[in-house]
């Protein structure tokens, strides 16, 4: 009897090993999108639905390269909006659509409100308010064209979530509503922080001074200004280089 027990234990261990080997590997859901590969438009929609992930990369790139406080506070608000979406999903507990081609539904979580729609609505609302109320160096044409582009992108991303069967229209519309409300509220909070001098105190703190964080995005275009500085420096360099060549030629002629 005693010799049977190790044999059974060994067999159970072997079966468990086989089960572990057959278990599918985990998936990084940050960029994982299910779509019907027989539908070419679904492939396009899958790429479009990655817009929030792309914006995260843009956020981090701008924060490390430009060091603007406006980008930092916007990203903080975006993260707070994601936390709010997570909490709302746990409170409302509405399931995702039961139809379509989305696989592994049990690991996708709840669907109300749509995180993608809320993300894009928050970003679009804040940036549009900032352009019209804070970015005085923007022309009316630039404000209008960028607003149309942002609103269009938000609408397309929201539609992609329904097209790919990740959400219902109810879930997407609620996500747009929550994102718009939170984006507006966060913009008001940031304006109040600026008016009360809180942002100035943050900028004067040691960590922000170490990393050269500044607040210039509301009155200057870094692309235009850097191009102007490069143009002046280029002209100065070419002038100096030409004068040096003329001096060398003149010395040789003597």
C-alpha positions as CSV (number, residue, x, y, z in Angstrom):
1,X,0.0,0.0,0.0
2,X,2.8,2.3,0.9
3,X,4.4,1.8,-2.5
4,X,1.2,2.7,-4.3
5,X,1.0,6.2,-2.7
6,X,4.3,7.5,-4.3
7,X,3.1,6.1,-7.7
8,X,-0.2,7.9,-7.5
9,X,1.5,11.1,-6.4
10,X,4.0,10.9,-9.3
11,X,1.1,10.3,-11.7
12,X,-0.8,13.3,-10.4
13,X,2.3,15.4,-10.7
14,X,2.8,14.3,-14.3
15,X,-0.9,15.1,-15.1
16,X,-0.5,18.5,-13.6
17,X,2.6,19.1,-15.6
18,X,0.8,18.2,-18.8
19,X,-2.1,20.5,-17.9
20,X,0.4,23.3,-17.3
21,X,2.0,22.7,-20.6
22,X,-1.4,22.8,-22.4
23,X,-2.5,25.9,-20.7
24,X,-2.3,28.9,-23.1
25,X,0.3,31.6,-22.2
26,X,-0.9,34.9,-20.7
27,X,-1.6,37.8,-23.0
28,X,-0.5,41.4,-22.6
29,X,-4.0,43.0,-23.0
30,X,-2.5,46.5,-23.3
31,X,-2.2,46.1,-27.0
32,X,-4.2,42.9,-27.5
33,X,-7.2,43.3,-29.9
34,X,-9.5,40.6,-31.2
35,X,-11.0,41.0,-34.6
36,X,-12.4,39.0,-37.5
37,X,-9.5,38.4,-39.9
38,X,-12.0,37.7,-42.7
39,X,-13.2,41.3,-42.5
40,X,-10.6,43.8,-43.8
41,X,-12.4,46.7,-42.2
42,X,-12.2,45.0,-38.8
43,X,-8.4,44.9,-39.2
44,X,-8.5,48.7,-39.7
45,X,-10.7,49.2,-36.7
46,X,-8.4,47.1,-34.6
47,X,-5.5,49.4,-35.4
48,X,-7.7,52.5,-34.7
49,X,-8.8,51.1,-31.4
50,X,-5.1,51.3,-30.3
51,X,-5.3,55.1,-30.3
52,X,-5.4,55.4,-26.4
53,X,-2.3,53.2,-26.2
54,X,-0.6,55.4,-28.8
55,X,-1.5,58.5,-26.8
56,X,0.2,57.0,-23.7
57,X,3.4,56.8,-25.7
58,X,3.0,60.3,-26.9
59,X,2.4,61.5,-23.4
60,X,5.6,60.0,-22.1
61,X,7.6,61.2,-25.0
62,X,6.4,64.8,-24.6
63,X,7.0,64.7,-20.9
64,X,10.6,63.5,-21.2
65,X,11.4,65.6,-24.2
66,X,9.5,68.9,-23.6
67,X,9.2,69.0,-19.8
68,X,6.0,71.0,-19.9
69,X,3.9,71.1,-16.7
70,X,0.7,71.3,-18.8
71,X,1.4,67.9,-20.3
72,X,2.2,66.4,-16.9
73,X,-1.0,67.6,-15.3
74,X,-3.0,66.5,-18.3
75,X,-1.5,63.0,-18.1
76,X,-2.2,62.9,-14.3
77,X,-5.8,63.7,-15.1
78,X,-5.9,61.0,-17.7
79,X,-4.7,58.4,-15.2
80,X,-7.3,59.6,-12.7
81,X,-9.9,59.1,-15.4
82,X,-8.8,55.6,-15.9
83,X,-9.1,54.9,-12.2
84,X,-12.6,56.3,-12.3
85,X,-13.5,54.1,-15.2
86,X,-12.2,51.0,-13.3
87,X,-14.3,51.9,-10.3
88,X,-17.4,52.6,-12.3
89,X,-17.1,49.2,-14.1
90,X,-16.9,47.5,-10.7
91,X,-20.0,49.4,-9.4
92,X,-22.2,49.1,-12.5
93,X,-21.1,45.5,-13.4
94,X,-22.6,45.4,-16.9
95,X,-21.3,42.6,-19.0
96,X,-19.9,43.1,-22.5
97,X,-21.8,42.0,-25.6
98,X,-22.4,38.2,-25.8
99,X,-22.2,38.1,-29.6
100,X,-19.4,38.7,-32.1
101,X,-15.9,37.3,-32.5
102,X,-14.2,38.6,-29.3
103,X,-12.4,35.7,-27.6
104,X,-11.6,35.1,-24.0
105,X,-14.5,37.3,-22.8
106,X,-14.2,36.2,-19.2
107,X,-10.9,38.0,-18.8
108,X,-12.0,41.2,-20.4
109,X,-13.9,42.5,-17.4
110,X,-17.0,44.6,-17.4
111,X,-18.0,46.8,-20.3
112,X,-19.8,49.9,-18.8
113,X,-18.5,52.5,-19.4
114,X,-16.2,52.0,-22.3
115,X,-12.6,52.8,-21.2
116,X,-11.5,53.6,-24.8
117,X,-14.4,56.1,-25.3
118,X,-13.9,57.7,-21.9
119,X,-10.1,58.0,-22.6
120,X,-10.6,59.7,-25.9
121,X,-13.4,61.9,-24.7
122,X,-11.3,63.1,-21.7
123,X,-8.3,63.9,-23.9
124,X,-10.4,65.7,-26.6
125,X,-12.3,67.7,-24.1
126,X,-9.3,68.9,-22.2
127,X,-7.2,69.7,-25.3
128,X,-10.1,71.6,-27.0
129,X,-10.7,73.7,-23.9
130,X,-7.0,74.4,-23.6
131,X,-6.8,75.4,-27.2
132,X,-9.7,77.8,-27.1
133,X,-9.2,79.3,-23.6
134,X,-5.4,79.0,-23.0
135,X,-3.5,78.7,-26.2
136,X,-3.6,82.3,-27.3
137,X,-0.8,81.8,-29.9
138,X,-3.0,79.4,-31.9
139,X,-4.9,80.8,-34.9
140,X,-8.6,80.3,-35.3
141,X,-7.9,78.1,-38.2
142,X,-5.6,75.9,-36.2
143,X,-8.0,75.6,-33.3
144,X,-10.9,74.6,-35.6
145,X,-8.9,72.1,-37.7
146,X,-7.5,70.4,-34.6
147,X,-10.8,70.3,-32.9
148,X,-12.4,68.6,-35.9
149,X,-9.6,66.1,-36.0
150,X,-9.8,65.2,-32.3
151,X,-13.6,64.9,-32.4
152,X,-13.4,62.8,-35.5
153,X,-10.7,60.5,-34.0
154,X,-12.8,60.1,-30.8
155,X,-15.9,59.2,-32.8
156,X,-14.0,56.6,-34.9
157,X,-12.3,55.0,-31.9
158,X,-15.7,54.8,-30.1
159,X,-17.3,53.2,-33.2
160,X,-14.4,50.7,-33.5
161,X,-15.3,49.4,-30.0
162,X,-18.8,48.6,-31.1
163,X,-17.7,47.3,-34.5
164,X,-15.3,44.9,-32.9
165,X,-18.0,43.7,-30.4
166,X,-16.2,44.9,-27.4
167,X,-19.0,47.2,-26.3
168,X,-22.6,48.2,-26.9
169,X,-23.6,51.7,-28.0
170,X,-24.9,52.3,-24.4
171,X,-21.5,51.5,-22.9
172,X,-19.7,53.7,-25.5
173,X,-22.0,56.7,-25.1
174,X,-21.7,56.5,-21.3
175,X,-17.9,56.4,-21.7
176,X,-18.1,59.5,-23.9
177,X,-20.3,61.3,-21.3
178,X,-18.1,60.4,-18.3
179,X,-14.9,61.4,-20.2
180,X,-16.3,64.7,-21.3
181,X,-17.5,65.5,-17.7
182,X,-14.1,64.5,-16.2
183,X,-12.1,66.3,-18.9
184,X,-14.0,69.5,-18.2
185,X,-13.8,69.2,-14.5
186,X,-10.0,68.5,-14.6
187,X,-9.5,71.5,-16.9
188,X,-11.3,73.7,-14.3
189,X,-9.2,72.3,-11.5
190,X,-6.0,73.0,-13.5
191,X,-7.0,76.6,-14.2
192,X,-7.8,77.1,-10.5
193,X,-4.4,75.6,-9.5
194,X,-2.8,78.0,-11.9
195,X,-4.7,81.1,-10.7
196,X,-4.1,80.2,-7.0
197,X,-0.4,79.9,-7.7
198,X,-0.2,76.2,-6.8
199,X,1.4,75.3,-10.1
200,X,4.0,78.0,-9.6
201,X,4.9,76.5,-6.2
202,X,5.1,73.0,-7.8
203,X,7.4,74.4,-10.5
204,X,9.6,76.0,-7.9
205,X,10.0,72.8,-6.0
206,X,13.4,71.0,-6.1
207,X,12.4,67.9,-8.1
208,X,10.8,70.0,-10.8
209,X,13.7,72.4,-11.0
210,X,16.1,69.4,-11.2
211,X,14.3,68.2,-14.3
212,X,13.9,71.7,-15.8
213,X,10.1,71.5,-15.9
214,X,8.6,74.7,-17.4
215,X,5.2,76.3,-18.2
216,X,5.4,77.8,-21.7
217,X,2.9,75.8,-23.7
218,X,0.1,78.3,-23.4
219,X,1.9,81.3,-25.0
220,X,4.6,79.9,-27.4
221,X,4.9,77.3,-30.1
222,X,8.1,75.3,-29.4
223,X,8.1,74.0,-33.0
224,X,8.0,77.5,-34.5
225,X,10.4,79.0,-31.9
226,X,13.0,76.2,-32.3
227,X,12.8,76.6,-36.1
228,X,13.4,80.3,-35.8
229,X,16.4,79.7,-33.5
230,X,17.8,77.2,-35.9
231,X,17.3,79.5,-38.8
232,X,19.2,82.3,-37.0
233,X,22.0,80.0,-35.9
234,X,22.2,78.5,-39.4
235,X,22.5,81.9,-41.0
236,X,25.2,82.9,-38.5
237,X,27.1,79.7,-39.1
238,X,26.9,80.1,-42.9
239,X,28.0,83.7,-42.7
240,X,30.9,82.8,-40.4
241,X,31.9,79.9,-42.6
242,X,31.8,82.0,-45.8
243,X,33.9,84.7,-44.2
244,X,36.5,82.2,-43.1
245,X,36.7,80.7,-46.6
246,X,37.0,84.2,-48.1
247,X,39.8,84.9,-45.6
248,X,41.7,81.7,-46.5
249,X,41.4,82.4,-50.3
250,X,42.6,85.9,-49.8
251,X,45.6,84.7,-47.8
252,X,46.5,82.3,-50.6
253,X,46.3,85.0,-53.3
254,X,48.7,87.1,-51.3
